[in-house]
Amino acid sequence: MNDEALAAAPRSDPTGRPEPAHGVSFREAFWVWLRVAALSFGGPAGQIAVMHRILVEEKRWIGEHRFLHALNYCMLLPGPEAQQLATYIGWLMHRTRGGILAGGLFILPGIISIMALSWIYALLGNVGLVSGLFFGLKAAVLAVVLQAVTRISGRALKNDIMLGLAAAAFVLIFFIRVPFPVIVFGAGLIGLLGGRAGFSAFQIGGGHGASKGAVIADADSLLGAELPAHATLTRTQSLRIAAIWLVLWFVPVALILIGLGPSNVFSQIAIFFSKMAMVTFGGAYAVLAYVAQQAVQTHHWLQPGEMLDGLGMAETTPGPLIMVLQFVGFMGAYRDPGSMSPLLAGTLGGLLATWVTFIPCFLWIFLGAPYIERLRGNRAMAGALSAITAAVVGVILNLAIWFAIHTLFHVVRPVSAGPIRFEMPVLTSLDPWALLLSVIAVIAMLRFKTGMIPTLGATSAAGIILYLTGTV
């Protein structure tokens, strides 16, 4: 039997189910998605590039146009776009179980890594050596966020309208404290109307882009260009999907609220991160300023520097950067454990934050992807994506300034005049060593294109050396 006949012959996976027409077994998909998860470092841009290289160029599972169409949809959703893209492609390949496999494996290494680091941080965070490590880590995190600003702005701010949206978003969130969700929805509405009207300024496109490998046409991929059978849903099927995932999301939250009361830290974690799951548009960087503000100033779960430490953990471990929310939930419950041991409470708090953050991601994909598959090339969607991405640049710039203030200065004071409210550092409290490490990290990453992991490693080592020499 020749190769073509072998490929066409019907086969079954280990569960006894016949394989789909593309011929990729569920077992093979497991190992491919595990490989994607293990390589998911470097933020969404790096993670999406890894998926493109493996799934489009190497495995030829999916074509270039379909990959980017799925990515554009995921960029419009709240939540981590890279994880949702994995879920989307897994669903295309092997239905719901494929989406659960791809999306679940994508976050599993991060869950394990962040939980282990949270334990270490809680137990040893005040030990000088560990403090020195995180002192150096913060400098590189600031450089990473600035790099995100330059990357996204270079892609998104192609004309005066997009530049204006970015500037307006920065002013609204930094000086007037307009809520992040309001900014995102406003930008999306402007882009939707502009795209529908056909204005060229809103037809930039979006996403983090793909790698520069060979372009694979949809028809030449294993998945093909046709609409898969499971992408056609009846109203009953849609309602069933919504019911299942809403139950998985809201029932645990309701039980915690009823059992522990609204003032309990677990109830606060469940409610707060459920809200975040609905408004985290534009990726982790865009929402972290809002999370930091609420976690630090409203709930008092963290100190400003600890939010930077958590982001450093997420930057150096596999998985989406939004995994930093697990660290926030861990520290919130660790510091208010009630009758539990602090470590047990922290573990449960971190897992609860992760659950309510990521369960909605599966809901958005399984409910929305069948309809999005019919909207390839829709101008209104492209316009909304372009406007949101531009606004996100301003939001991330706000995050970079917030991080810089709390990394470089020991004392920060609030300034308020009418509707204007922002934080102003006390210049005499500048930390010269933090400034030096930050400048070195920024130059290394933006000027010499040094990788994120080497930069993080070098500044962390420098922080340890500064501690050992008694400098910090």
N, C-alpha and C positions, 0 to 999 in steps of 0.2 A: 504494500500500500504506500503510495507516495505521500509527501508531506502535506499536500493540500487535502488529500482524502483523510489523512489522520486528523487534521485540524477540523474538518467538517464532521467527523464521526461523533455521535452523541456520547457524552461522558457524564459521570455523576461525581459529586463531591462526597466527602466522608459521611455526610448526613443522609445520603441516599437521594438527595434532590438533584435533578438534572441541571447541568451547568447552563448558564445563559448563552445566547448565541455568540457572544464574543469569545467564549472559550476559556476565560480566566476563572480558575477554580477559587472557591472561598478560602481554601488552604493557602494557595499562592498569594491571594490578596492579603491574608493575615501577615505573611512575612514581608510583603512589600510595605504595608502600612506600618509595621513595626520598625522597618528601616527608616521610613520617613520620620517617625516619631523620634528615633534615636538621633537623627541629624537635625532636629528642629531647633537649632540655635540661631541667634543673630536677629531676633525680632521678626515681624511679619514679612519684611522684604526678603530676608534670607530664607525664611521658611517657605514662602511662596516660590522662590527661585528653586529650592530643593525639590518641591513637588513638581514644578514644571520640568525640571531636568529628568526626574525619575519617571513620572507618569506620562508626559508628552513625548519627550525626546528619546528616552531609553526604552520604556515599555510600550509606548504608542497606544496606551489605553484610550486616550481622549485627544481630540484635535485642538489646534491652537485657538480657533475662534470660540469653540465651546468652553474651553478652559477660561478664557478671558471673560466670556459672558457670565459664567458662574462666579468668577471673581468679582465682577462689577455688582452682581446681586449681593454677594456677601459683604462688600464694602458699604452697601446701603443699610445693612442690618445693624442693630445693636449687638455688641459682642465681638470676640476676636475673629477677624475675617479669615485668618489662615486655618484655624480649627474648623470654622464653618465651611470653608472651601473643601477641606478634606472630607467632611461629612457629606457635602453635596456630591462630590465625585464618587465616594463610597456608595451613596444611595443610587447614583446613576448605574454603577457597575453591578451591585448586588442588592438592590432594594433597601428596605429598612434595616435589615441586619447588617448590610454592608456599610450603611451610614453610621450605625452605632459602633461598629468595629473601627472604622476609620477615625471618627471623632473621638471615641473613647481612648483608643491607643495614643492619639495625638497628645492628650493631656495627662496620661498616666505617668510618664517619666517626671513631668513637672510636679504632679501631686506628691510623689514619693520624695523628690529632691527638696522641694520647698518645705515639706513637713520635717524632714531630717534637719535641714538648716534652721528651721524655726525652733526646734528643740535645742540645738546647739546655741542659738542666739539667746534663748530664754535662760539657759543654764550658765552660759559663759560670756554673755554679752558685755558684762561689766568687768571682765578680766582684761587687763591692760593689753595683752597681745591681741586678743580678738577686737578690742576697741581700735587698736592701731590698724588692723587689717581693714576694718570698715571705714576708718578715716580715709585711707587711701582709695577705697572702693568708691566713695562718694564723688571724688574728683573725676573719676572716669565716667560715672553715671551722668554727671553734668555734661561731659563731652558727648556721650551717646545721645542725650536728648537734643543737644544743639545740632548734632549730625542729622537727627530725624527732622528737625526744622528745615535744614538746608535741602535734604533729599525730597521731602514732600513739596516744599515751596518751588523747587526747580521743576517738578512735574505739574504742579497745580496752577501756579500763578503765571499763566501765559499771556494775560491781557489785563487791561486796567480794571475791568469789572471784577475779575477774580482777585486782583490785588486789593481792591476796595473792600470786597467781602472779608478777606483775611484781616485787614486793618480794623474794620468795624467789629469783627469778632474779638480781636485783642482788646480794643478799648472797652467793649461791653463787659467782658469777663474780668479784666484786670482792674479797671477803675470804678466800674459801677456794680460789679458782682452780679451781673445778670446770670441766672442759672444756665448751666451748660446745655441742658435739654432744650431750652427755649432758643438758644443760638442755633443749635443743630436743626431743629424743626423749621426755624425761620429761613435758614440758608437753603434747606431742602425744598421748601415751598417756592422760594425765588427761582431756584434752579429748575424745578419742575415746570413752572410757568414759562420760564425762558426757553427751556428745551422744547416744550410743546409748541411754542410760537416760532421755533425754528431759528432763533438767534444763534449765530455762529460762535459767539463767545462762550456759550454753554455746551458746546459740542467737543470739548477737549478729550473726553474719555477719562478713565480713572483706573483705579487699581494700582498696585505696586509694580506692575509690569512683569514681564516674563524674562527669562534669561535669553541670551542671544544665540540659542541653538537653532537647529533646522526647524522650519515652519511645517507642521504636520496638518494637512487638510483634514477637516472633520470626517469626510468620506473615506479617507485612507487610514483612519484609526480603527482600533478593534471595536470600539463602541459604535462607530459609524455616525452618520449625520441624521439618522431618523429619530423621531420621537419614540422613546421606549414605552412599552405597554403600560408600565406602572406609573408613567407620568400623566395618565388620564384618570382623574379622580371624579367619582360621583359626589354629590353633596353629602350623602350619608358617610362615605369614606372620609371626607374632609372633617366632618363633625366628630367621627370616631378618633381620628388622629389628634385633633385638638383636645378632645376629652381626656385621652390617655396621658398626654404630656402635661396638660394643665393639672390633672390629679397628682402626677408625680412632682410637680412644682409646688402647688398650693397646699396640698393636704399636710405634708410635714410642717409647713409654716403655720397652718391653722392649729395643728395639734400642739405645737410649741407655745403659741400665743394663749391657747385655752389652758394648757397645763401649767405654764410658768408665769403668765401675766405679761402685759406689754412692757413693763419696766425692766424685766430680766434681760441680761446681756445677750442670751441666746435669741430671745425674741427680737431685740434690736438688730442683731446680726442678720437674722432671717429677713426682716423687713427691709433693712438698708440695702443689702446686696441683691434682694429681689428687685428693688427700685433700680439699682445699678444695671441689672440685666436688661432692663427696658430702655436705658438711655445711653449705653456705652457705645455711641456711634463714633466712627473714626479711629478705632483702635485704642490700645491701652494708654498711650501717651496723652491722648486727647482728654480722657476722663480722670487721669490720676490727680490732676490739680483739684478737681472737685472732690474726689475720694479723700485726698489728703486733708483738704479743708474740713470736711465733715468728721473724719476719723480723729483728727488732731484737735480741732477747735470746738466741735460740738459734742462728740462722744468721749473724747479724752482717752482713746484707746492707745494712741501713740504720741511720741514726740516728733517734731518735724524731721529731725535727723534720722529717726528710726524708719520713716517712710522711705527715705533715700536708701537706707540699708536694705529694706525689703525689695526695692526696685533693683538694687545690685544683685540680690539673690536671683531674682527672676531673669535678669540679663545673662547670668552665667550658668543657667541650667536650661535643659531642653524644655520645650513647650511654650505656649503663648505668654507674653509678658503680663497679661491680666492675671496670671497665677499669683502675682503679688497680693491679690485680694485674699488669698488663703492665709498669707502671713499676717495681714491686717486682722482677719477674723481670729486667728490663733492668739495674737497678742491681746486683743480685746477680751476674750474669754479667759486667757491666762491671768490677767490682772483683776478679773472679777469672777473668781471660780465658784463662789457660793460655798456649798458643802462639799464640792468635789476637790480632788487634788488639782493644783494649778496646771500640771502637764496634761492630765486627762481632759480638763475643761478646755485647755488650749487646743488640744487635738480635735475635740468635737467641734469647737468653734471654727477651726480652720476647714474641716471637712464640710460643715454646714454652709460656710461661705462659698466653698467650691461647688457644692450641690446646687444652690439656688442661682449661682452665676452661670453654670453650664447647661443645666437642664433646659432652659429656654432656647439655647442655641439649636438643640435638636428639634424643638417645636418649630422654630422659624424655617428650618430647612425642610423638614418632612411635610409641613403644611404649605409652604410657599414655593418650593422648587418645582413642583409639577406645573404651576401656573407660569413661573418665570421661564421655563423651557419653551414656552410659546411666545416669549417676548424678546427674542434675540434681535438686537439692533433698534430697540425702541428709543426714540429721541428724548422723550420726557424723562425716562430713567437715566439716560446718560447726562442730561442736564442737571438733575437732582444730585447725582453722584459728583459731578464737577464742582457744584456750589458747596456741597458739604465738605469735600476735600479741601477747598480753598478756606472755608471757615475754620477747619481743623488746624490749618497752619497757624492762625492767630491764637487758637486755644493752646497749641503746643508751645508757642512762644511764651505765653503766659506761664506755662508749666516750667519752662527753662528758667525764666526769671525768678519764679518762686523757689526752685531748687537752688539757684545761684545765691539768692539772698540767705537761705538757711544753711548753705554749705560754707559760705565764705565769711559770714558774720556771726558773732556770738549773741548779739542783741538786736532784736527787730521790734519796731514799735508801730502800732496801727495809726493811720492818718485818716481823718474823716472830715469832709466838708460838704454838707448837703448830700446829694446822691453819690458823691465820689467817696470811695473807701478803698484804701490799699495799704500795703505794708511797706515801711521805709526802714532800711537798715541804719544802725548807728555806725557811722564810718570809723569811729575810733575803735570799734570792736572787731575790725577786720582781722582774720587769721592769715598771716602771711604764708604759712606752709600750705594751708588749704588752697590759697590763691596760686601758689607756685605749681602745685600738683595739677590743679585744674587747667592752668594755662598749658602745661606740658601735655596733658591728655588731649586738649582741644587741638593743639598744633599737630600732635601725632596722628589723630584720626582725620582731621579736616585737611591738613596740608600734605602730610606724607602718606595718607590713606592706610595707616596701620589698622589692623583688624581689631574688632571689639575685644575678643578674648585676650590677645596679647596685651592690649592697653589696660584692661581690667587687672590682669595678672601683675603687670609692672607697677601700677599705682598701689595695688594692695601690698605688694612686697615693699614698696617705698614707705607705706604707712607703718608696716611692722618695724622697719629699720628706724624710722623716726621715733617709734615708741621705745625700742631697745636702747637707743642712744639718749633717751630722756628728753628729746626735743618737744614731743607732744604728750 
